Amino acid sequence: MSFWSYLYHRHQQLLTDAFQHASAVFQCMVIATVIGIGIGLVSYRSSWGGSLAITSTATLLTVPSLALIGLLIPLVGLGVAPTVITLTLYGLLPVVRNCIVGLRGVDPALVDAAKGIGMSRTAQLLKVELPLAWPPILTGIRVATQMLMGIAAIAAYASGPGLGNEIFRGIASLGSANAINQVLAGTLGIVVLALLFDAAYVLLGRLTIPRGIRV
């Protein structure tokens, strides 16, 4: 069977796997973004606190994804749980690092001006610092999402959702008629999803970053 014939006959399952893959990455990125920005807000004013936050999240990336999923299976079982935990942990570093860098890069004169007109500390953070730090934060989110697209495929090892199942089935049946088609379909599906997510982030940046900051 040719690759195009395989896609035609398996398009329903492939679309289901693609939706599950995209949904898992999206939901885990939302969680990682909330946690990562929270860590950045707590630690960016302290030199040692920022270094600790970045080093801790960077250390997580030194653990091979397959090993981390394997360690989580006895604790949380198979399926969605180890997938969500793994993807969320791996998505933290780019968000935390870029949040800290972005907040530290805000011009102190602007913060002083906001303070001078009577803004509270919370208002300064929400109306001045975070908006100015948003471009590097969004870049961190984009980088993390691209990473998670590939890592999510490994989640099939723990019966997780997504296109990784197609790749693993192909690898397990190497030598059979459709083995290469399965691996290729899963891989290309992940690439297409990564490009679509990145395009969505570009659009989000145009909608949320003022023209003056973009320039």
N, C-alpha and C positions, 0 to 999 in steps of 0.2 A: 504494500500500500504506500502510495506517495505521501509526502508530508501534507500537501493540501487536501488530499482525500482524508487523511487522518483528522485534520482540523475540522473538516466538514462533518464527519461522523461523530466526533467527540466534542463538538463546539458547546453543547449544553453543559457537560461536566467541566470543561475548561473555563467557561464563563462563571460557573459556580465557584470553582477554585480561585479564580481571579478576584471575584468579589470578596471571598473570605480572606484572601491574602491582603487586599487593599484595606479591608475593614480592620483586620488585626493590626496592621502597621499604623493606620490612622488613629485608632483608639489608644494604642500604646504611646504614640507620639504626643497625644493630648496629655496623657498622664505624665510622661517624661518632661514635657514642657512646663506644666504646672509645678512639678517637683523641682525641676532644674532652675526655673526663675525664682522660686522660693528660696532655694539654697543660695543663689546668687545675691538676692536681696539681703539675706542674713549675713553673708560673708564678705561682700565686696569692699566694705569700709575698713576691714582689718587685713593687713598684709599677710599675717600667718593664717588667718581664717580663710582667705581666698586661696592661698597656696594649698591648704589642707583640703578644701573642697575640690580643687582641680586635681590634686594628686590622688585623692580617694576615688573619684569617678574615673580617672585615667587607669587606675589599677584594675578596675573591673574589666577594661578592654584587654588586659593581658591574659585573662582567662579564656581559653578557647570556647566558642559558643557551644560546640557539641559536648564538651566536658561539663559546662555549666548546666545545660539541659539534663545531662545524665545525672548530675548531683541533685537536681531538683525533683526528678521523678520519684525517688523514694519518699520525699517530703510532701509533695502536693499531687502526685499521681500523674497520669498521662492526660493529653488533650490541651485544653485552652490555658489552664493555670501556668504550667511551666513556660508556655509560649509568651504569655503576657509579662510574667516576671522577667524573663530573659530579655525581651525586646525593650522593656522599660529601663532596665539597668544599663543596657548598651546605648540607649538613646540619651543618657544624662550628660555625658562629657561635653559634646559640642554645645549643648544648651547652657550648661553651667559656665563653661569657659567663656563663651561669647557674651553671656549676660554680665559676668564680672568685668570683662574687658570693655564692654559697651558702657556700663555705668561708671567705671573709672575714667572713661574718656570724655565724659560730659564736662563742658567748660565750667569751672568753679564760679566764674563771674555770673553765669546765668543762674546758678543755684543761689548765689548771694542776692541777686536782683529779685528772685522769687521770694526769698526770705525778707527782703527789704520792703516789699509791698504787702507783707503780712500773711503770706501763705504758711499754713501749718506744715510740719515735716511730712505728713502723709500727702498733702496736696502737692508739695514740691516733688515728691517721688512719682506721683501718678500723673501730674500735668507737665512736668519738666523733664525729669531724669529718665523715666521709662520711655516716653515718646522719642527722646533723642537717642536712647540706647537700642530702640527697636530694630533699626537696620542690621546691626551685627547679631542681635538675637535671632532675627529671622534667618540670617545666613546660617547660624548654628542649627536651627530647626531643619533647614534644607539639607545640610550635610548629614545630620542624624537620620533623616528620613531615607536618604539614599543608602546609608549603611544598613538600616533595618530592613530594607527591601530584600537585600541579599541574605541577611541573617535569618529572616523569617522563613526562608526555604529550609533551613536546618531544623526548624520546629517539627517538620514531618517525622523526624526521628522519634519524637514523643507523641505521635499521632495528632500533632497540631494541625490547624487548618491552613489551607493555602496551596499555592502552586508547587511547593516543595514535594507534595505527595506525588505529583506527576513525575518529577525528576527522580525521586527515590524508586518509584515503580519501574521506571526505565532502567535505572542502574541495576536493580535487583533482577531484571530479566534480560540483561545484555546477551545478545546472540539471537534473541527472538525477533520476529518480523517488525514489531513496532517500537522496539527499545529506544532506538535513536530518535524516532519521532516523538516519543514521550519526553525524553530529556530536552530535546530542542523546543518543543511546545512550552514546557514549563519555564525554560530559561528565557525564551523570547517574550513570554507573557510577563515575567518579572521586569525585563528591560522596558517594555511598553508602559507598564504601571509606573516605573520610576520616572520615565519621561513625562507622563501625564501629571504626576504629583509635582514635579519640578516646574512644569508650566503653570500649575495652579498657584504655586508659591510666588512665581514671577508676577502673576496677576494680583495676588494678595499684596505684594510689595507695592505695586503701582497704586493700589486702592488705599493703603494704610500709611505709606511713607510720603510726607509732603514733598513737593517738587524741589524746594530749596534744600532739604536734607539729602535727597537723592543726588542732586548736583554736587 
